[in-house]
Amino acid sequence: MDILVHLPEAAETAEWLSSLTRALPHADIRAWQPGDTAPADYALVWRPPHELFAERAGLKAVFNLAAGVDALLAIERNAPGTLPPDVPVIRLEDTGMADQMAEYAAYAVLRYLRRFDEYELAQRRSDPCWRPLAAHARETFTVGVLGLGVLGAHVAKTLASLGLPVRGYSRSRKSLEGIETFAGHDEFDAFLDGVKVLVNLLPSTPETDGILNRSTFAKLARGAYLINLARGAHLVEADLLDALGEGRIAAATLDVFAQEPLPPDHRFWREPRVTITPHVSAVTLREPAVAQIAEKIAALERGERVTGVVNRARGY
């Protein structure tokens, strides 16, 4: 069995190769190099160049080394025919990311609930005023979670366990105990109405990119908060800056950006109401991911079906 591996950083690739070799001792595992067109049964990739798939016959499956597959599917949009349509694309399922995402979301939501962001601003401004701020009323501090996949559902349930009113939105109907759910285009406005904190965990697709825009912000409770943990492509950055200036959005926590790393001259760095983290809300844990991949490869070799296969038309 031949397995091809690609990650953007050489050091990270070496670590994955070491873990994969231990998990799959009978496989021939190699890092992809430019010009490598030798046969491979499986490709394990994160943000690969389209050249990796050129003249690549015989692939049984492509494993995406993260939950989001937008970068991989973009290859097919930009270079049609490069990614064979009959080869399944398989995404990682959780591997420790759900708990990390829930921790991040809970921290950000509670920070706004208790108005700790405003205390931080006062300190940065050297404001010596010792004035306690009343917390927001918990019963009206409605949190809306955009996207109810594995990660979004776990985040929604975690936030609900804190006693917060939580809503969830997804493309197709979902049912989560203790959470009011909405589905489809016709229910989008009803989902947004009155939401005080909007947490985005949608997959990045042509239909969802740009969804965090002026129109969406206008439907939230005035002075709402935005937490974007999905992809930078979801956010219309100029619309957020305008909404902050108008008071429509009170503050935002952003972990993902249209351009990463975020350029040093970007306006977000100078906007005190925007909290920036460098795409760390949930990172792939290598050992659980390798164990999951090894199990799925073994199942595929036995002719069995596996979970996590991406619907390319939907983009997730």
C-alpha positions as CSV (number, residue, x, y, z in Angstrom):
1,M,0.0,0.0,0.0
2,D,1.4,3.4,-1.1
3,I,0.4,6.5,0.9
4,L,1.3,10.0,-0.1
5,V,1.4,12.8,2.5
6,H,1.5,16.6,2.1
7,L,1.3,19.5,4.6
8,P,2.6,23.0,4.0
9,E,5.4,22.8,6.6
10,A,8.2,20.3,6.2
11,A,8.6,19.9,9.9
12,E,5.0,19.1,10.4
13,T,5.1,16.7,7.5
14,A,7.9,14.8,9.2
15,E,5.9,14.5,12.4
16,W,2.9,13.1,10.5
17,L,5.1,10.6,8.6
18,S,6.6,9.3,11.9
19,S,3.1,8.8,13.4
20,L,1.7,7.3,10.3
21,T,4.6,4.8,10.0
22,R,3.9,3.6,13.5
23,A,0.2,3.2,12.9
24,L,0.6,1.7,9.4
25,P,3.9,-0.3,9.6
26,H,3.2,-2.3,6.4
27,A,2.5,0.7,4.2
28,D,5.0,2.6,2.1
29,I,4.6,6.2,3.2
30,R,6.3,9.1,1.5
31,A,6.1,12.9,1.5
32,W,5.0,14.4,-1.8
33,Q,7.7,16.4,-3.6
34,P,7.2,18.4,-6.8
35,G,7.5,16.1,-9.8
36,D,6.2,13.0,-7.9
37,T,3.7,11.3,-10.2
38,A,4.4,7.7,-8.9
39,P,1.4,5.6,-7.9
40,A,-0.4,6.1,-4.6
41,D,-3.4,4.3,-3.1
42,Y,-4.2,7.1,-0.6
43,A,-3.3,10.8,-0.4
44,L,-3.3,12.4,3.1
45,V,-3.2,16.2,2.6
46,W,-3.7,19.7,4.0
47,R,-3.9,22.6,1.5
48,P,-2.1,20.6,-1.3
49,P,-1.0,22.1,-4.6
50,H,-3.1,21.0,-7.5
51,E,0.0,19.5,-9.0
52,L,-0.1,16.7,-6.4
53,F,-3.2,15.2,-8.2
54,A,-1.9,15.7,-11.8
55,E,-1.4,12.4,-13.5
56,R,-2.3,10.6,-10.3
57,A,-4.1,7.5,-11.4
58,G,-5.2,4.7,-9.0
59,L,-6.1,6.8,-5.9
60,K,-8.6,5.0,-3.7
61,A,-9.3,8.0,-1.4
62,V,-8.1,11.4,-0.4
63,F,-8.0,12.2,3.3
64,N,-8.2,15.9,4.3
65,L,-6.1,16.4,7.5
66,A,-8.7,18.8,9.1
67,A,-12.5,19.1,9.4
68,G,-12.9,21.9,6.8
69,V,-12.4,20.8,3.1
70,D,-12.8,24.1,1.4
71,A,-9.2,24.5,0.4
72,L,-9.1,21.0,-1.1
73,L,-12.4,21.4,-3.0
74,A,-11.2,24.7,-4.3
75,I,-8.6,22.7,-6.4
76,E,-11.5,21.2,-8.4
77,R,-13.1,24.6,-8.9
78,N,-9.9,26.3,-10.0
79,A,-8.5,23.3,-12.1
80,P,-11.5,21.2,-13.2
81,G,-10.7,17.6,-13.7
82,T,-7.7,17.6,-11.4
83,L,-9.4,15.8,-8.5
84,P,-10.9,12.7,-9.9
85,P,-14.7,12.7,-9.4
86,D,-14.9,9.0,-8.5
87,V,-12.3,9.3,-5.7
88,P,-13.9,9.9,-2.3
89,V,-12.7,12.8,-0.2
90,I,-12.8,12.0,3.5
91,R,-12.6,14.6,6.2
92,L,-11.5,14.1,9.8
93,E,-14.3,13.7,12.3
94,D,-13.6,15.6,15.6
95,T,-10.3,14.0,16.8
96,G,-10.4,16.3,19.8
97,M,-11.4,19.4,17.9
98,A,-15.0,19.6,19.3
99,D,-13.9,20.1,22.9
100,Q,-11.4,22.7,21.9
101,M,-14.0,24.6,19.8
102,A,-16.5,24.5,22.7
103,E,-13.9,25.8,25.1
104,Y,-13.1,28.7,22.8
105,A,-16.7,29.6,22.2
106,A,-17.6,29.3,25.9
107,Y,-14.7,31.6,26.8
108,A,-15.7,34.2,24.2
109,V,-19.4,34.2,25.0
110,L,-18.9,34.4,28.8
111,R,-16.3,37.2,28.3
112,Y,-19.0,39.3,26.6
113,L,-21.8,38.2,29.0
114,R,-19.8,39.4,32.0
115,R,-18.4,42.4,30.0
116,F,-14.8,41.5,30.6
117,D,-14.0,42.9,27.2
118,E,-15.1,46.4,28.4
119,Y,-12.9,46.1,31.5
120,E,-10.0,45.2,29.3
121,L,-10.7,48.3,27.1
122,A,-10.8,50.5,30.1
123,Q,-7.4,49.2,31.3
124,R,-5.8,49.7,27.9
125,R,-7.0,53.3,27.9
126,S,-5.5,53.8,31.4
127,D,-9.0,54.6,32.7
128,P,-8.7,54.6,36.5
129,C,-12.4,54.6,37.0
130,W,-13.4,51.8,39.5
131,R,-16.9,51.2,38.2
132,P,-18.4,47.7,38.3
133,L,-20.4,47.0,35.2
134,A,-23.6,45.0,35.5
135,A,-23.5,41.7,33.5
136,H,-25.9,41.3,30.6
137,A,-29.2,39.5,31.6
138,R,-28.5,35.9,31.0
139,E,-32.1,35.0,30.1
140,T,-32.0,37.5,27.1
141,F,-28.4,36.9,26.1
142,T,-29.5,34.6,23.2
143,V,-26.6,32.8,21.4
144,G,-27.1,31.7,17.8
145,V,-24.9,29.0,16.5
146,L,-24.6,29.0,12.7
147,G,-23.9,25.4,11.6
148,L,-24.8,22.3,13.5
149,G,-22.3,19.8,12.2
150,V,-20.2,17.8,14.7
151,L,-18.4,20.9,15.9
152,G,-21.4,23.2,15.9
153,A,-23.7,20.8,17.7
154,H,-21.1,20.3,20.4
155,V,-20.6,24.0,20.8
156,A,-24.4,24.6,21.0
157,K,-24.9,22.0,23.6
158,T,-21.9,23.3,25.7
159,L,-23.3,26.8,25.7
160,A,-26.8,25.6,26.6
161,S,-25.3,23.7,29.5
162,L,-24.2,27.1,30.9
163,G,-27.8,28.2,31.2
164,L,-27.8,30.4,28.1
165,P,-30.7,30.5,25.6
166,V,-29.2,28.9,22.5
167,R,-30.5,28.7,18.9
168,G,-29.0,26.6,16.1
169,Y,-29.1,27.0,12.3
170,S,-28.3,24.4,9.7
171,R,-29.1,23.8,6.0
172,S,-31.1,20.7,6.8
173,R,-33.4,20.1,9.8
174,K,-31.6,19.0,13.0
175,S,-32.9,18.3,16.5
176,L,-30.9,19.0,19.6
177,E,-32.3,18.7,23.1
178,G,-32.7,22.1,24.8
179,I,-31.8,24.1,21.7
180,E,-34.2,25.8,19.4
181,T,-33.3,24.9,15.8
182,F,-33.9,26.5,12.5
183,A,-33.2,25.2,9.0
184,G,-33.1,26.4,5.4
185,H,-33.2,29.8,3.7
186,D,-36.8,30.4,4.7
187,E,-36.0,30.3,8.5
188,F,-32.7,32.2,8.4
189,D,-34.2,35.6,9.3
190,A,-36.2,34.1,12.2
191,F,-33.0,32.4,13.5
192,L,-31.2,35.8,13.5
193,D,-34.0,37.8,15.0
194,G,-32.9,39.1,18.5
195,V,-29.7,37.0,18.7
196,K,-27.2,38.7,21.0
197,V,-24.1,36.6,20.2
198,L,-23.7,35.0,16.7
199,V,-21.2,32.1,16.7
200,N,-20.2,31.0,13.1
201,L,-19.3,27.4,12.5
202,L,-20.6,26.9,9.0
203,P,-18.7,25.0,6.3
204,S,-17.2,27.3,3.7
205,T,-19.1,26.8,0.4
206,P,-20.0,29.2,-2.4
207,E,-23.5,29.5,-0.8
208,T,-22.2,30.4,2.7
209,D,-19.2,32.6,1.8
210,G,-20.0,36.2,2.6
211,I,-22.9,35.3,4.9
212,L,-21.6,37.5,7.7
213,N,-22.6,40.7,6.1
214,R,-24.5,44.0,6.6
215,S,-27.8,42.3,6.0
216,T,-27.2,39.6,8.5
217,F,-25.9,42.1,11.1
218,A,-29.0,44.2,10.7
219,K,-31.2,41.3,11.8
220,L,-29.4,40.7,15.1
221,A,-30.2,42.4,18.4
222,R,-28.6,45.9,18.3
223,G,-25.2,45.8,20.0
224,A,-24.7,42.1,19.2
225,Y,-21.5,40.3,19.3
226,L,-19.8,38.2,16.6
227,I,-17.6,35.2,17.0
228,N,-16.2,33.7,13.8
229,L,-14.6,30.3,14.2
230,A,-15.2,28.8,10.8
231,R,-13.5,30.5,7.8
232,G,-12.5,34.1,6.9
233,A,-14.4,33.8,3.7
234,H,-17.7,33.9,5.6
235,L,-17.1,37.5,6.7
236,V,-17.4,40.6,4.7
237,E,-14.8,42.5,6.6
238,A,-15.8,46.0,5.5
239,D,-19.4,45.3,6.6
240,L,-18.2,44.3,10.1
241,L,-16.1,47.5,10.4
242,D,-19.1,49.6,9.4
243,A,-21.3,47.8,11.8
244,L,-18.9,48.4,14.7
245,G,-18.8,52.1,13.8
246,E,-22.5,52.3,13.8
247,G,-23.0,50.4,17.0
248,R,-24.9,47.6,15.3
249,I,-22.1,45.2,16.4
250,A,-20.6,45.9,19.9
251,A,-17.5,43.7,19.5
252,A,-16.2,40.7,17.6
253,T,-13.9,37.8,18.3
254,L,-12.2,36.5,15.1
255,D,-10.1,33.4,14.8
256,V,-10.1,33.2,11.0
257,F,-9.5,35.7,8.2
258,A,-9.7,36.1,4.5
259,Q,-5.9,36.4,4.4
260,E,-3.8,34.4,6.9
261,P,-1.6,35.5,8.5
262,L,-3.5,38.7,8.9
263,P,-1.4,41.5,7.3
264,P,0.2,43.8,9.9
265,D,-1.5,46.8,8.3
266,H,-5.0,45.4,8.5
267,R,-7.6,47.6,10.2
268,F,-8.6,44.9,12.5
269,W,-5.3,45.2,14.4
270,R,-6.2,48.8,15.2
271,E,-9.8,48.2,16.1
272,P,-10.0,47.8,19.9
273,R,-13.3,46.1,19.8
274,V,-12.0,43.3,17.6
275,T,-10.2,40.4,19.4
276,I,-7.8,38.5,17.2
277,T,-6.4,35.0,17.6
278,P,-4.3,33.2,14.9
279,H,-6.6,30.4,13.8
280,V,-6.2,28.4,17.0
281,S,-9.8,27.7,18.1
282,A,-9.4,24.0,17.3
283,V,-6.3,22.4,16.0
284,T,-6.0,18.8,14.6
285,L,-4.5,16.5,17.3
286,R,-2.2,14.3,15.3
287,E,-2.3,11.0,17.1
288,P,-6.1,10.7,17.3
289,A,-6.3,11.8,13.7
290,V,-3.7,9.2,12.6
291,A,-5.6,6.5,14.5
292,Q,-8.9,7.5,12.8
293,I,-7.2,7.5,9.4
294,A,-5.6,4.1,10.0
295,E,-9.0,2.6,11.0
296,K,-10.7,4.0,7.9
297,I,-8.0,2.8,5.5
298,A,-8.3,-0.7,7.0
299,A,-12.0,-0.5,6.5
300,L,-11.7,0.6,2.9
301,E,-9.2,-2.1,2.2
302,R,-11.8,-4.6,3.4
303,G,-14.4,-3.1,1.1
304,E,-16.4,-1.5,3.8
305,R,-18.0,2.0,3.8
306,V,-16.6,4.7,6.1
307,T,-18.1,7.9,7.6
308,G,-16.8,11.4,6.9
309,V,-17.1,11.2,3.1
310,V,-17.6,14.7,1.7
311,N,-20.5,15.5,-0.5
312,R,-18.7,17.6,-3.1
313,A,-21.8,19.3,-4.4
314,R,-22.6,20.6,-0.9
315,G,-19.0,21.3,0.0
316,Y,-18.9,19.4,3.3
